[in-house]
Amino acid sequence: MSRLWSPLIRELEPYTPGEQPQIDGLIKLNTNESPYPPSPRIRALMTEEAIAKLRLYPDPNSKKLKNTVAQYYGVKPAQIFAGNGSDEILALTFMAFFQQDLPLLFPDITYSFYTVYCQLFRINYEQIPLKSDFTINLADYVKPNGGVIFPNPNAPTAIGKSLSQIEEFLQKNTESVVVVDEAYVDFGAQTATGLVNQYPNLLVIQTLSKSRSLAGMRVGIAIGNELLIEALDRVKNSFNSYPLDRLAETAAIVAFEDENYFVECKNNIITTRDWTISQLESLGFSVLPSQANFVFAKPNFRYASSLAQELREHKILVRHFSNPKIVDYLRITIGTPEEMRQVIDVLKKLK
């Protein structure tokens, strides 16, 4: 029945999400989820009153969450956009800013949803090759463009750019929107949110799925100039006026308010990541420097694809990509200390 599809959908190559198998005893390290539960305070949200209010539509503007995030980052509530996960915000961003005559620029090795959105929204784009060390060279983006987007840190490489490097680029690229996708920023990179008042063409997008342990709630935010946020609101209100449900908004507020728990969890992940890197290197892996909650590692003793399959047979799930430039690498999410010890023990046996 695909003859009933529109021509665009027939040509589309959809994004492939990380596998979500239902296997008992699985160590799941393929989708960069947090190994820790969300703030314990979230348990208190499921009151009888909250459940009763689920019959009512949520606030279409998520005002309470915007106020919380604005206070957290020291900006105005009008500079905050809230959406159903950062992927939805990215989709709205592509529609709001990147349907231009000049091409959108982004790295050739990066979050693969970018190319999907370009296909879906018929956006002209150019992929800029990473340097030989897998870093983004922002100097390569200083040319006429219809927009620029890159993750910081980049995915799947886990390598970030410094705030000074981003600001230097913003000083040169003033005529198009620059989006910094900060899904993993809390694990070692510097957020660019402090630059939004200085550079009106900067939009910073974040997710609560990683460092704030709310992947199952689907909450994302964007921070930028009020005119950029207004553009996102125009698209949102032409597509889905109620992107965040009541429970998601209140859970997100708690996730920002419980700063001590947030810091504790992210620091635990960073400590476990650094231990994992040292162990992998001792086993003969080449590991890229990581500022994320995952590592990008090349097993020099085995094909990455075959090692991923062998790990799966031991109920350990990691991510392998078929792109020729990174086919020799595995992306390994950082789990709990015990999970990572089990991974290292299995790798010692497989080596």
C-alpha positions in Angstrom: 0.0 0.0 0.0 3.0 2.3 -0.2 1.5 3.6 -3.4 -0.7 5.7 -1.1 2.3 7.5 0.4 3.3 10.9 -0.7 6.5 11.0 -2.9 8.4 12.6 -0.1 7.7 9.8 2.4 8.7 7.2 -0.2 12.1 8.9 -0.5 12.6 9.5 3.2 15.3 7.6 5.2 14.0 7.8 8.8 16.2 8.1 11.9 17.0 4.8 13.5 16.7 5.0 17.2 18.8 2.8 19.6 17.4 -0.6 20.1 15.1 -1.1 23.1 15.0 -4.9 23.6 13.2 -6.5 26.5 15.8 -8.9 27.8 16.1 -9.9 31.4 19.5 -9.1 32.9 20.6 -6.9 30.0 23.3 -4.3 30.6 21.9 -1.6 28.2 24.6 0.8 27.1 23.4 1.7 23.6 21.2 4.8 24.0 23.0 7.1 26.4 20.3 7.0 29.1 21.2 7.8 32.7 22.0 4.8 34.9 20.4 6.6 37.8 16.7 7.2 38.5 15.3 10.8 38.5 15.2 12.9 41.6 13.4 11.1 44.5 11.2 14.2 44.9 9.4 13.2 41.7 7.7 10.4 43.6 5.6 13.0 45.4 4.1 14.3 42.1 1.6 11.4 41.7 -1.0 12.7 44.1 -4.7 12.2 43.8 -5.1 15.8 42.8 -2.5 15.5 40.1 -4.1 12.4 38.7 -7.5 14.1 38.7 -6.2 17.0 36.7 -5.0 14.8 33.9 -8.5 15.2 32.5 -7.6 18.8 31.8 -5.3 20.1 29.1 -1.9 21.3 30.4 -0.6 24.9 30.2 0.2 25.3 26.5 3.0 27.7 27.4 4.5 25.7 30.3 4.9 28.9 32.2 6.0 27.3 35.5 8.8 25.4 33.8 9.9 28.4 31.8 10.1 30.5 35.0 12.1 27.8 36.7 14.6 27.4 33.8 14.8 31.2 33.4 15.8 31.6 37.0 18.3 28.7 36.7 20.1 30.3 33.7 19.6 33.9 34.6 17.5 34.9 31.6 13.9 36.0 31.0 11.0 33.5 30.8 10.3 34.9 27.3 13.7 33.5 26.3 12.7 29.9 27.1 10.9 27.4 24.9 9.7 24.0 26.2 8.9 21.1 24.1 8.2 17.3 24.0 11.9 16.3 24.1 14.8 18.0 22.3 14.1 16.1 19.1 10.7 17.8 18.8 12.4 21.2 19.4 15.0 20.4 16.8 12.2 19.6 14.3 10.5 23.0 15.1 13.9 24.7 14.8 14.6 23.3 11.4 11.1 24.5 10.2 11.5 27.9 11.9 15.0 28.9 10.7 16.6 26.6 8.2 14.3 26.6 5.2 16.6 29.1 3.4 18.2 29.5 0.0 21.7 28.9 1.4 22.6 25.5 2.8 22.4 24.6 6.5 25.9 23.5 7.7 26.6 20.7 10.2 29.3 18.0 10.7 29.5 14.9 8.6 29.8 12.8 11.7 27.1 13.9 14.1 23.5 13.3 15.3 21.9 11.6 12.3 18.5 13.2 12.9 19.8 16.4 11.3 19.9 14.8 7.8 16.4 13.3 8.4 14.9 16.7 9.2 16.6 18.2 6.1 15.0 15.5 4.0 11.6 15.8 5.7 11.5 19.6 5.5 13.3 19.8 2.1 16.2 21.8 3.5 19.3 22.3 1.5 22.3 21.3 3.6 26.1 20.7 3.5 28.0 18.4 5.8 31.4 19.7 6.9 34.0 16.9 7.5 35.4 16.5 10.9 39.2 16.9 11.3 41.3 13.8 11.4 41.2 13.8 15.2 37.3 13.8 15.0 37.0 17.4 16.2 34.7 20.0 14.7 36.7 22.9 13.1 34.4 25.9 13.3 36.6 27.8 11.0 35.3 25.6 8.2 31.8 27.0 8.9 32.8 30.6 8.3 31.2 31.0 4.8 27.8 31.9 3.4 25.1 29.6 5.0 21.4 29.4 5.8 22.2 28.3 9.4 24.6 26.2 11.4 23.9 23.4 13.9 26.3 21.2 15.9 26.1 19.3 19.1 28.4 20.3 22.0 29.8 17.8 22.8 29.4 16.2 19.4 27.7 12.8 19.1 28.8 10.0 18.7 32.4 11.2 19.2 31.8 12.8 22.7 34.3 15.6 21.9 33.2 19.2 22.8 34.2 22.7 21.8 35.2 25.3 24.3 33.0 28.3 25.0 35.7 30.7 23.7 35.8 28.7 20.4 32.0 29.0 20.1 32.0 32.7 20.8 34.8 33.3 18.3 32.6 31.6 15.7 29.5 33.6 16.7 31.5 36.8 16.2 32.1 35.8 12.6 28.8 34.2 11.8 26.2 36.9 12.5 23.7 36.6 9.6 22.2 33.2 10.3 20.9 31.2 13.2 23.5 29.1 15.1 22.1 26.2 17.1 24.2 24.5 19.8 22.7 21.2 20.6 23.7 20.6 24.3 22.2 17.1 24.9 25.4 16.1 26.7 26.8 19.4 27.9 26.5 18.6 31.7 29.1 15.9 31.5 32.2 18.1 30.8 31.5 20.8 28.3 30.6 24.4 28.9 27.0 25.6 28.2 26.6 28.4 25.7 23.5 29.7 27.5 25.5 32.6 29.0 26.0 34.0 25.4 22.4 34.2 24.3 21.9 37.9 25.4 25.1 38.8 23.6 24.4 37.0 20.3 20.8 37.3 19.2 21.3 34.6 16.5 22.3 31.9 19.1 19.8 29.2 20.1 20.8 26.6 22.7 18.8 23.4 22.9 19.0 21.0 25.9 17.3 17.8 26.9 16.3 16.5 30.3 16.8 12.9 29.1 20.5 12.5 29.9 21.9 14.3 33.0 18.5 14.8 34.6 17.3 11.2 34.1 14.0 12.0 32.4 14.3 10.2 29.0 10.9 8.5 29.7 9.2 11.9 30.2 10.3 13.6 27.0 11.2 17.1 28.0 13.4 19.5 26.1 14.1 23.2 26.3 15.6 25.9 24.1 17.2 29.2 25.3 17.7 32.2 23.1 16.7 35.7 22.0 13.0 36.4 22.4 12.5 36.7 18.7 13.9 33.2 18.2 11.6 31.9 20.8 8.7 33.7 19.2 9.5 31.9 15.9 9.5 28.6 17.7 6.2 29.4 19.3 4.7 30.3 15.9 5.6 26.9 14.5 4.6 25.0 17.7 1.2 26.6 17.7 0.7 25.6 14.1 1.6 22.0 14.9 0.9 21.1 18.5 -0.3 23.6 21.1 0.2 21.3 24.0 3.6 19.6 23.7 4.2 19.0 27.4 1.8 17.1 29.6 1.1 18.1 33.2 3.3 15.4 34.8 6.2 16.0 32.4 6.2 19.7 33.3 6.1 19.2 37.0 8.8 16.5 36.8 11.0 18.8 34.8 10.6 21.6 37.4 11.7 19.2 40.2 14.7 18.0 38.1 15.9 21.6 38.0 15.1 22.4 41.6 16.9 19.3 43.0 20.4 20.6 42.2 22.2 18.5 44.7 20.8 15.3 43.3 21.6 16.4 39.7 25.2 17.2 40.6 25.7 14.0 42.5 24.5 11.9 39.6 26.4 13.6 36.9 29.6 13.5 39.0 29.2 9.8 39.6 28.8 9.3 35.8 31.9 11.4 35.1 34.0 9.4 37.7 32.8 6.1 36.2 33.5 7.3 32.7 37.0 8.2 33.5 37.6 4.8 35.2 36.1 3.1 32.2 38.4 4.9 29.8 41.5 3.9 31.7 40.3 0.3 31.8 39.5 0.3 28.0 42.9 1.7 27.2 44.6 -0.9 29.3 42.8 -3.5 27.2 44.0 -2.1 23.9 41.2 0.3 23.0 41.8 3.7 21.5 39.3 6.0 23.2 38.5 9.5 22.1 38.5 12.2 24.9 35.0 12.2 26.3 32.9 15.1 27.6 29.7 13.1 27.5 28.0 10.2 29.3 29.4 7.8 26.8 32.8 6.9 25.3 33.7 6.4 21.6 36.2 3.5 21.6 38.1 1.6 18.9 39.0 -2.0 19.8 42.4 -2.4 18.1 42.3 -6.2 18.7 38.9 -7.0 17.0 36.5 -5.7 14.4 34.1 -3.4 16.2 31.1 -5.0 14.6 32.0 -8.5 15.7 32.9 -7.3 19.2 29.5 -5.6 19.5 27.9 -8.9 18.6 30.0 -10.9 21.1 29.1 -8.4 23.8 25.4 -8.8 22.9 25.8 -12.6 23.5 26.9 -11.7 27.0 23.8 -9.5 27.4 25.7 -6.3 27.0 24.3 -3.9 24.4 26.5 -1.1 22.9 26.1 0.9 19.7 27.9 0.3 16.4 27.6 2.5 13.4 28.0 1.5 9.7 29.3 4.8 8.5 32.7 4.0 7.0 34.5 6.8 8.8 33.5 5.4 12.3 32.9 1.7 11.5 35.9 0.8 13.6 34.4 2.4 16.8 31.9 1.4 19.4 29.8 4.0 21.4 29.5 2.8 24.9 27.1 4.5 27.3 28.3 4.8 30.9 26.3 2.7 33.3 26.6 2.2 37.0 30.0 1.4 38.4 28.9 -2.3 38.8 27.7 -2.5 35.2 30.9 -1.1 33.9 33.0 -3.5 36.0 31.0 -6.3 34.4 31.6 -4.9 30.9 35.4 -4.7 31.6 35.4 -8.3 33.0 33.7 -9.6 29.9 36.0 -7.7 27.6 39.0 -9.2 29.4 37.6 -12.6 28.5 36.9 -11.7 24.9 40.3 -10.2 24.2 
